[in-house]
Amino acid sequence: MEKKSTFMPSFQFGILTGLAMIIFTLIIYLLGVKQQSYWGVVNYLIFIIGIYWAMVNVRDKYLDGTMSYGKAFGSGFWVSLWAAILLGIFAFFYLKYINTGVLENAVSQAQEKMLAANPDISDEQLDKGLAMVKMFARPGISAIMQFISNLVLGILFSLIIAIFAKREDKSIA
């Protein structure tokens, strides 16, 4: 029995899933919906559906209807990796050129939270805390963090979804 690679179809589904998540993010931005709203959950659903869709498609079209847990997870991993790469690149351009105020708002919200949590904070402590926040509130760092968080989340989703997408070969050899 020949070994079939799940890389290429998973690559395609990863790109499609990433593009769907990007389009949804742009629609939310154009509609003026807050970033921290419940609509962000829809992006996770798009991610989950993309991973499951890839696993089932690979299983049924490329692996003759059977797929081990490992192959299912591998397919989900590749989808997650390519979607995360695409989303990381998008995050950089989104934060640098499209929605430039997001990072500035994050810094001001962090300042408000620091002051609310500790009203007696010294200016020196506040400046140190804000310097740390500003270090991470840059498009490049945020894009890397976006990539890492989406990859980790995709791997977790893949571990779970692979349980339901696998289909062992029950035929007698």
N, C-alpha and C positions, 0 to 999 in steps of 0.2 A: 504494500500500500504506500503510495507516494505521500510525502509530507507537503501540505499546501500552506503557503504563507498567508497570513491575515493582514500583513502590513499595508499593502496598497489599498484594499477596500477600506481599511480602518483609517488610513491617511485621508481618503476622500471624505469619509464621514466626519472626521475631525475638523477638516476645513469647513464643511457644510455646517456643522454644529457651531463652530466659532463664528462663522458669518451670521448665523441666525441670532446668536447672542449679541453680536455687534449691532445688527440692525435693530433688535429690540431696545438696546441701550440708547441708540440714536433716536428712536421714536419716543422713548420716555423723556429724553433730553429736549426734543423739539416740542413736546407737549407741556414742558415745564414742570414735570413731576419731580418732587424732592428725591434725592439719591437714597435717603434712608427710609423710603416708604415701603409698604408691603409689596409693591410691584417688583421689588428686587427678587422676591421669591420666585417670580415667573422665570427669571433668568436661570435659576437653579433647576426648575422644571424642564426648561429647554435643554439644559446640560444632561439631565437624567434621561430624557426622551431620546436625545441624540446618541447617547451611549447604548441604550437598550436597542434602539433602531439599528445601530451598527452591528451589535452582537447577533441579533436575530437575522439580519440580512447576510452577514458573513456565514453564519451557521447554515442557513437555508440555501444560499446561492453558491457559496464557494466550498463548503465542507459537506455537501450532500445530506444536510439535515441533522448531522450529529456534530457535537462540539463538547470537548472536555471543559471542566471548570478553568483549567489553566489557559486554554485557547480563548475562552470567553473573556477571562480577565485580561489576557494579552491584547485582545482586540480593544477592550475598553481602555486599557492603558495607552495604546497608540492614539485612540480618539482623544483622550484627555490631554496627551502631550501636544498634539497638533493644535487642538483648540486653545490650550493654554499659551502656546507660542503666539498664535494669532491674536489672542486677547491681550497678551503682554505688549505686543507691538501697537495694537490699537490703543491701549491705555496710555502709552507714551504720547501719541499724537492727540488723543482726546484731551489729555490734561495740559499739553503744551500749546495746542492751537484751537481747540474747539470750546472746551469748558474750563477756561483758565482760572476762574474764580474758585473752583472746588478746593484746591489746596490751601488757598488763602482763608477760606471759610473754615477749613479743618483746623488751621492754626488758631484762629480767633475763638472757635468753639473749645479748643483745648485750653486756651487761656481762661475762658469763662468757667470751665469745669475746675481748673486748678484754684481759681479764686473762690468758687463756691465751696469746694471741699476744704479749703484752708484759707479763710479770710485774713488771717494774720501772717500770711506768707510774706517774706521779705522780697524786695525788688530783685536782689541777687539770686535768690532761689527761683523766683518766677522766671528770670532771664535764663537761668540754666535749664529749667524745664522746657521753656519755649525753644531754646537752641536745639534741644534734642528733638522736639517735634518738627522744627523747621528742617533738620537734617534729613528726616524721612519724607517731608512734604515737598519733594521735588519730582518732576515727571519721570526721570530715569529710575530713581529708587522706587517710586510707586509702581512703575511698569514691572520691575523685577519682582516686587512683592505680589503684584497681581498674577504674574506668571506662576510663582511658587504656590500661592494660595489656590489658584485654579487647578494646578497639577495635583496637589495634595487632595483637594476635594474630589477631583475626577477619579483619582486612585481609590478613594474611599467609596465613591459611588460604584466604581467598577467591581470592587470586591463584593459588594452586596448584590448588584444587578447580575453578576455572573452566576450567582446561585440559581436565579430564575431563568437565565438564557441558555444555560448548558443543556445538552441533551445527549446522554450517553447512548452508545450503540448497543442495543439489546439483542441483536441477531446472534445466532449461534455460528461460530466460525468453522 
